Amino acid sequence: MQETTRPGRPARRRTGRGFGRVLVTVYGVLAFAAIGRSSYELVVKFHEAPVAYSLSTLAAVVYVVATFALAIGSSRWRTVAWVTVGLEAVGVVTVGALSLADPGVFGESTVWSGFGEGYGYVPLVLPFVGLWWLRRTGTRAAAGAGEGTAEHTDEERTA
Amino acid sequence: MILALLLLVVALCVVLAGWAGWFVARDRAVILNQLWGGAVIEALILVQGVVAIVLGATGSGAGDPLLFWGYYATTLVILPVAAAWAFAERTRWSSVVLLVASLTVAFLEWRMWQIWTGA
């Protein structure tokens, strides 16, 4: 396991670099969308569907934490990223399936209803891309291959 | 909201997205001139805000002001944050970030128009 040019550099690649930049960007946009949605719902019409709007708030918090965790990408935050991205995957599949089985189950639609159809299914795809990325950047074997020049790794991969 | 101004912002976003897309294809990172382009769009969004305040004060504001300003705040924040985030990455992925951010702003402009007109 060589850590050649930069002493002290972690062998695992940072989750916020390379393709991770794009992932964090999309997460950030979704986090903004979810915050906007849930704060509007909480302020204006929480009493109409408390369950749905609580779920929206939970989704918003999870997206925000996941965004920061992936952006920072240190080993501690990597764990946080695993948990939050995993929560999203479970959330979108569970809520999506429930809303499909019974459209009125939560009273109102949420970010995760219909597997995130209101957001172009991005909420469905994103957590699985996130899990893939965490796995890919987390294996030391992947990091070891030419990791000495981390900046070049992504270019080599995409060239 | 003035439709012409909104369409100008959307058009500039599409141009910036195209520019960034070209850079992705050419395997290049974001350059400073692209960020200046983003700054022009940002300035126009600020003008939109002033216009919206004036129109709101004269009684012809958005159908749902809270929703509108929520979207406006998001629209205003996205480009600066994305620009800083993209510029710190010196690979083609930074161009993808700018591409995503530009298209997001264009989409949010469209949503703002929907909310403004009560559609």
Interface residues (C-beta under 8 A of the other chain):
Chain A: R17 G18 F19 G20 R21 V22 V24 T25 V26 G28 V29 F32 A33 G36 S39 Y40 V43 V44 A71 E151 D154 E155 T158 A159
Chain B: D27 L66 L67 G70 Y71 A73 T74 V77 I78 V81 A82 W85 A86 E89 R90 T91 R92 W93 S94 V96 V97 V100 A101 T104
